[in-house]
């Protein structure tokens, strides 16, 4: 427990919290010891009689089996009660809350509740905690009690020796007078702070074991919950990214593009009003041509941010439109029975778009093919070209970006690009039908 290492621990409330925690543990440990003894003693007696060969072991065998069955049947119920109480009590020495790992039963009634409780891991972790309370905890608490008793005896040594009733045993030494017992009392006084730390250490260790076994978010379940939260947050980031892309596309389309169109029209009208052989006409003509070229580039940029055809007509039509704009022949085979969710369609489209861009820039291919089909809840996208091959993700950011985009959608990407070709990019994305 971190609080026990602080310089002011002996003057803080954590010391008293640790004392209360240890003292209130005594009834629980005693109750658990009784339960463990009810099961363990018959077995110990049975084994002893069998080894001694004195007979009469049959009765104890029956008793041992009977108590073991009772413990297996009713022990988890007692453990659940103890677990609930311990999750509340641990807050004395650990401010972090513990949550129950029990699930809600699927239906009302006693049997659904029992079936749920006896088949979930949280119940048996609580049972293991109850067993530790009855087997391991007594040893630790007995050791602490022995140390406390020793310190008390050392402190009271001078008073006991002063009674004059003979020699007094202080641990492993024997004294007869208060003067002889005084040094040991000083040692006992010096051990008081250490005793406080022992209380804190035992309380901290007990609380750590309780957290490991009683917290519904501990161990694998906590890791699973964290993984689920990471997946959800990643999905939220992907959705936010796509929303931002569409906002930028809309702002460019409705703002910058419209103003550029207006500027192009004004330059065209100004060009008509100027003599063809005038210097001003030549300057306006150059500006007009550059404005038209810039408008074409801006339109291509807007289409690359988020194609309107993808939103309006779906993935298959958008892929065919993208293939038509590719400098090399591209065959598109898309077997999609319906629309998919927006982020899946966007991911698949931009994977194909980036792959075709890489094909044109780096592969030297003369043709490519795109195959898209859905099987169950998986969308498969495959891009194949007849280029020189040798594509390596370590050689640039294009393929790495593709893999990152696919991974953001919980998908997988495989690349096959031997020297001499062909290059095959195979992507699988989990998908759902768009509502």
N, C-alpha and C positions, 0 to 999 in steps of 0.2 A: 504494500500500500504506500503510495507516494507520500502521503501526509506524514507517515512515521519517520521520514528522512528530513523533515523540515526542522530548523533550529528551534522553533517555538512550539514544537509538537507537544511537549510536556505541559504547556500552558494553554493549549488549544482545546476546542470542544471535541476534536477527534479522539483524544485519549478517553474521554468519558463515553463517547459513542462506542469505542472499542470495548471498554469495560462492560457496558450494557449489553453489547452484542454477545460477548463471551458468556456473561452470566445468564442471559436468556437462552443461550444454546444448551445449557445444562439439562433442562426438562426434555428438550427434543432428543438430545443424545441418550438420555436415560430411557425414554420411551422406545427409541429405535433399538437400544440394547436389549430391552425386554422382548421385542418382536423377534430380533435375531436369535435370542436365547431360546425362545419357544421352538424355533426350527433347528438350531444347532445342537442344543443339549441332547435331544433324543438320538441324533445321529452320533454324537460323541460317545454316549453311553452304549449304543448299539455296537460301534466299532470296538470299544473297550471290552465288552462282554464276549464278542466273537474272538478277539485275540486271547482273552484269558480262558476261554472255553468253559466258563462257569454256567452256561445255559441261561434260559430266560430271556434270550435276545429277541425272540419272535414278537413279544409284546412291544418292545421298543422299536422294532422295525416298522410295525404297523403304526405306532405313534409318530415315528419320524416321517413316514410317507404321508400320513394324514395332515400333520402340521405343514409339511412342504406344499401339499395341494392347497391348503387354506392360505398359505402365504402367496402362492401363485395367483389364486383367485381374488383374494381380498387385499393383498399387499398393494397392487396398483391403485386401488381406491384410496387407501391410506396415504400412499405416496403423492397422489394428486392433491390431497388436502395439505400435506406438509409442503409440497412444492408451491402452492398458492401462498401459504403463510411465509415461506422463505423468500419468495420474490418481493414481498412487502418488507420483510425484516432486513434484507440485505441493504436497503436504502440507508440504514444507520451508518454504514461504513463505506458505501459506494453510491454516489449521487446519480450514477447512470441508471436509468430505469431498465428493469427486466420485463419482458413481455412474454405472455404465455404462448407456447407453441401448439396449443390444442386447436383443432379445426372445429368448425361448426358442423353438427350432425346434419346429414342430408334430409332428415325428416323428424317430426315430433315423435316422442315416445321414448320408453326406457331402452328397448332393444336397439334402435338406431344409435342412441347415445352410447350404450355399452360397446356396440360393434365398432363405432368410431374410436372410442377411447382406447380399447384394447388392441387396436390395429395401427395406432400411430406411434411414431418414434418418441414423441414428447412424453407420453405416459411412461414408457420404459426407461427413459432417461431420469425421470423423477423417481422411479423405483430403484434405479442404480444409486441415486443420491441418498435415498432412504437407507439402502444397504451400507453405504459408506458411513452414514451417521451412526449406524449400529456396530460397525466393525473397526473402521479406521479412526473416526473422531474420538472414541473413548481413549485410545492410546495417546493421542495428542493432548487432549484435555487433562488426562491423568498426569502426564508429564508436566504440564503447566501447574497443576495443583500441587505436585510434589515440590516444584521450585518455589511456589508461593509459601507452602508450609515451611520449607527450609529458611526462607527469608524471615518469616514471622518468628520462627524459633530463634534465629540469630539475634533479632531485635529484642526479643523478650528474655534472652539469656541472662543478663544481669539481674533482672527482677526474679526470675525463677531460681537462680543460684542464691539470691539473697534470702530466700525462704529458709535456708539452712537445713534442708531435708536430705542432704547427701549430694554426691556428684550428679551433674547434669550432662547429658549427652547432647551436643550440638552438632548434628550431622555425623561426621566421622571423628570428632574430638570430644573430649570429656573435660569439664571444668568443675571446680568446687566452690569458687568464690566469685562475687560480682566483679572483682578486679580482673580475674582471669577471663571472664566472659565479655568484658568491655571491648577488647579489640575485635572480637567476632561480631558484636553489635554494630561497631563502626563499619565493618565489612558489609553487614546486612543493610545498613543505611545506604551505603554506596551502591548496593544492588537494586535499590528501589527504582531508579530511572531505567535500568536494564529490564526490570520486571515489567515496567510500563510498555517498553518496546516489545517485549515478548507477547503481551496482551494484544498489541496492535498487529504484530506479525501473524499471530494465530487468527485474529479476526480477519485480516486481509487475505490469508490463505484460504480460510473457510469461505469467504465471500467469492474468491476467485473460482473455487470449485463449484459453488452454487451458480455462478454466472455461466460457467462452461456447460453445466448440465441442465440448468433450468431456463436459460434464456432461449426463447423460440427463434431468435435470430443468430444463435451461436453456430459455430462450425460450418458444415456444408450448407445449412439453410441460410446462414448469413451470407455466405459467398454466392449462393444462388439468388438471393434477394438483391445483392449488389449487382450481379450480372444482369438481372432483369431490369434494374434501374438504369444501368449503363445502356442497355439495348433501347429502353424507352427514351432516354435522353438523346441517344444518337438518332432515333427516329424523329424526335422533335426538332433536332438540328437540321436534318434533311428536309423536313417539311418547311422549316423557317427559311432555309436556303432557297428552296423552290419558290416560295412565296416572294422572297426578295428578288429573285430572277424575274418573275412575272411583273413585279412592280417596276423594275428598271426597264423591262421591255415595253410596258405600257407608257411609261413616261417618255421614252425615246420616240415611240410611235406617235403619241398624241401631242408631244411637245416639240422636240428638236426636229423630227422629220417633217412635221407640218410647216414649221417656220422655214426649213430648208426648201420645201416645195414652193412656198410663197416667194422666197428669194429667187429661186430659179425662174419662176414665171415673170417676176419683175425684171430680171436681167434679160429674159427673152423679149419682153416688150421694149425695153430700152435699146436693145440691139436692132429692132425693127425701125426705131425712130432715128437712128444714126445712119449717115451715109456709109456705104460699104467700104469705101476706100479711105475713111478717116482713121487717124490713130486711135481715137476713142472707141470706134467700132471694133477695132482689132482687140483692144483691152477688154471690152465688154464681152466679146466673143470668147476670149480665153477664160474669163471669169465664169461665163455661162457654162462652158464645157466642164470646167473644174467643179462647178456646183452640181451638175448632173452626175459627174463621176462620184462625187462625195455622197450624193443622195443614193446612188446604187450601192456604194460601200456601206452606208448606214443601214440600208434596207437588208443587206446581207448580214450585218452585225445583229440587227434586231431578230432576224430569222434564226441566227445561231444562238441567241440568248434563250429563247423559248418559241419555237415555231407555232404560229397561230393554227396551222393545219393540224398539228399534233393535238391541240386542245379541242378543235372543232370536229375533226374527222377520225382521230385515233391513230394508233401506232402504225398499222399496216400502210395506210395512205401516206403518212408522214415519211416512212422509210422509202416508199417508192418515189416520192417527190425529192427526197435527198439523193437517191440513186440517180435520178434524171439529171441532177446538177453535177454529178461526178464526171471528171474528164475521161475516165475509162468506163467501158461497159460494166454495169453491175446488175446482176440478176437477183431479184428479191422474191423469196417464197415465204409468205406470212400466213400461217394457219391459226387464226385467232377467232374463236367463236363470238367474242364480245369485247366490250371495252374493259380495260384493266384500271386499277387504281392509278391516280395521277402520278405519284412518285415512281411507280414501277414503269409506266410508259415513258416518263422522262428519262429514267436511268437507262432503259434499253435503247432509246433513241440516241442519246448522247454517246453511249458506248459504240453504237454503230457509226455515228458521225465521226467520232474521234478515230476509230479504227480505219475508216475509209480515208480520212485525211492522212493518216500514217502510211496507208498503202500507196497513195498518190505521191507523197513526198519521198519515201525512203525505199520502197520495195522494188520499183521498176516493173511492176506487174502490168499486164495487158488486159486483165479482166479480174473480176471479183464476184463473189456471191454472198448473199445474206439470207440466212434461214432462221425463221422465228416461229416457234410453235409452243403450245402450252399442253402440259400433261399434268392433270390434277391441279395441285397448287404450286406448280413450278413452271416458270417461263424460261425456255431455253433459247438463247441467241447465239448464232454461230456465224462468224465472218471468215471467209476463205479467199485467199488470193493466190495467183500463180507466179508470184515474184521470186526474187532471189533467196528469200528466207534469211536466217541468221538474226532474227529480231531478238533483242536482249533487253529486258527491263532495266538492267544496270547502265545501259547506254544512253538513257535519256529519261525525261519525266513523263512522256506521253503514256507509255504502258503502265507506269507506276500510278499515274493519275487515274487510268481506267480501273486498275485493281482497287484503288482507294474508293472510287465512286461505287463500284460493285459491293465492296465490303460494307460501305455505309448503308446499303440496303439489305444487309444480312445475306448477300449472295456470294457466289464463288466464281473465280475466273481461272481458266487453264489456258496456257499458251503452248503451242507446238510450232516451232519454226526452225527446222533443220536447214543446214546450208544447202542451197539449191532449191529450197521451197518444197512444198507449199507452206504458207503460214496460216495457221488455224487458231482463231480466238474463240473459245467456248465459254459461255457465261450462263450461269443458272441463277435465277432470281425467284425468291418466294413471292407469290402474287395472290391477290384477291380480286374478285370481280368488282368493278365500280358500280356503286349504287345509282 
